[in-house]
Amino acid sequence: MDRRKFLASVGGAGALAAMSATEKVDALEQAMNQELDTRVVKPGICTTYGKEPRTPGNPDAKYFHMGHDPRLPLMSGKPTLVEFFEKRLAPANHLLQSGALALRSGLPETTVLACLLHDIGGGALLRTDHGYWGAQLVEPYVDEEVSWSIRHHQALRYFADEDMGYPYPEAYIRYFGEDFSPEPYIHEAAAYAKTHKWYKTARQICINDVYAFDPNVEVSLDMFYGIIERNFKQPEQGLGYDGSPSAHMWRSIIFPSNFL
C-alpha cells in the first residue's frame, strides 16, 4: 500500500503520530482492507459509521434518523451470518481470502471459520481492539476455541513464530519503524496465548491474515456455506433478536445510523 494513501486515510502525519502503537497497526490493516475491497470489486455502501444525518441523504430534515437506513440493503426479520456478510460486510475480500487460504491448507473447519471471522469486529463494529470485539460478537454461536482464537490473534500478530511460518510483518517495519512495540497489555496477552492449548489455532489466523491482501484474488462466500452451517449456531430468531449477550451488537450492525 502506498504510504501517502495510508497517511491520507488517517488524517495526515500529525494524526498518525498522535495514535498509540496498536491504533497505528489497526489503522493500517483497516486501510489495507479498504484498498483491497476497492481494487477487487466496486464496493457499495457497507456501513454508515461517522455519518449521522437527520434522515439519510437529507441533513436538513426535521427529524433525526431511526430505523432502517435506505442507503443500506434491507435486512430480513431473522438475519443470518451469511446475510450479514452479503448486506453489511460485503465485499469482505480480506476475510474471504483468509478463510480460503485456511481451507486450502487443509485446516480443521473450526480454524477455517475462525480465519473467515477473524476481523469481523473491525469490519462491522470498531477497529481498535477488533479481536476482542469480534470474539464477543460471535462467542454465543461458535465453539469456544474459535472465539478465543479470534480474541488472541490481535496480540499474537505482533510477535513472530518462525517455527510455525509466521515472520514479523514487513509492513509493520515499513510503516512504524524497527523499534515499534505495542502496548504492555498486548505483550501480556501474547505471552498468555503462547502457553494456551489453542495457541496454534490463533497463530493460524495470523498466518492466513498476513497473506490475505491479494488484489488479484476473488473468493466467493459460497465456498463457506457448509462450514458456516456446521459450525455457526444460527439462532432461530435471527442474529440480533435472540437475547444473547451479543445480540445488541448485531442490532447495531443492522441499524448503524440510529440516533439512539
Long-range contacts (C-beta under 8 A, 24 or more apart in sequence): 1-28, 1-31, 1-32, 1-35, 1-171, 3-174, 3-175, 5-31, 5-35, 6-31, 6-175, 9-34, 20-183, 21-176, 21-180, 21-181, 21-182, 21-183, 22-128, 22-129, 22-182, 22-183, 22-186, 23-128, 24-175, 24-176, 24-180, 25-157, 25-158, 25-172, 25-176, 25-182, 26-122, 26-127, 26-128, 26-130, 27-127, 28-171, 28-172, 28-175, 29-119, 29-122, 29-127, 30-122, 30-127, 32-94, 32-171, 32-213, 33-93, 33-94, 33-119, 33-122, 33-123, 33-213, 36-93, 36-94, 36-213, 36-215, 37-91, 37-92, 37-93, 37-94, 39-215, 40-91, 40-93, 40-215, 40-217, 40-218, 41-91, 41-93, 41-218, 43-90, 43-91, 44-73, 44-90, 45-71, 45-72, 46-72, 46-88, 46-89, 46-90, 46-123, 47-72, 47-88, 47-124, 47-253, 47-256, 48-72, 48-256, 48-257, 49-256, 51-257, 52-257, 52-259, 53-257, 56-257, 64-259, 65-257, 65-258, 65-259, 66-258, 66-259, 66-260, 67-255, 67-258, 68-255, 69-255, 69-256, 69-257, 71-257, 72-256, 75-254, 76-238, 77-238, 77-241, 78-236, 78-237, 78-238, 78-241, 79-238, 79-239, 79-240, 79-250, 79-254, 80-234, 80-238, 80-239, 81-141, 81-228, 81-232, 81-234, 81-239, 82-221, 82-225, 82-228, 84-124, 84-239, 84-250, 84-253, 85-221, 86-221, 88-124, 88-253, 88-254, 89-120, 89-123, 89-124, 92-123, 92-221, 93-217, 93-218, 93-219, 94-119, 94-212, 94-213, 95-119, 95-120, 95-123, 95-212, 96-219, 96-220, 96-221, 96-224, 97-212, 97-213, 97-214, 97-217, 97-219, 98-205, 98-208, 98-209, 98-212, 99-208, 99-219, 99-224, 100-217, 100-219, 100-223, 101-208, 101-211, 101-212, 102-204, 102-208, 103-223, 103-224, 103-227, 105-208, 107-204, 109-227, 109-230, 109-231, 110-142, 110-143, 110-145, 110-146, 110-201, 110-231, 111-149, 111-201, 111-204, 111-205, 112-224, 112-227, 113-142, 113-146, 113-224, 113-227, 113-228, 113-231, 113-232, 114-142, 114-145, 114-146, 114-149, 114-150, 114-201, 114-202, 114-204, 114-205, 115-204, 115-205, 115-208, 115-209, 116-224, 116-227, 116-228, 117-142, 117-146, 117-150, 118-149, 118-150, 118-153, 118-205, 118-209, 119-209, 120-150, 121-150, 124-253, 125-249, 125-252, 125-253, 129-154, 130-154, 131-155, 133-249, 136-245, 136-246, 136-249, 137-246, 137-249, 137-250, 138-232, 138-246, 139-245, 139-246, 140-233, 140-244, 140-245, 140-246, 141-232, 141-233, 141-234, 141-235, 141-239, 141-244, 142-231, 142-232, 142-233, 143-231, 145-198, 145-201, 146-201, 146-231, 148-196, 148-198, 148-201, 148-202, 149-198, 149-201, 149-202, 149-204, 149-205, 150-202, 150-205, 152-189, 152-190, 152-192, 152-193, 152-196, 152-198, 152-202, 153-202, 153-203, 153-205, 153-206, 153-209, 154-186, 154-189, 155-182, 155-186, 155-187, 155-189, 155-190, 155-193, 156-190, 156-193, 156-194, 156-199, 156-202, 156-203, 156-205, 156-206, 157-206, 157-209, 157-210, 158-182, 158-186, 158-190, 159-190, 161-203, 164-200, 164-203, 164-207, 165-207, 166-203, 166-206, 166-207, 166-210, 169-210
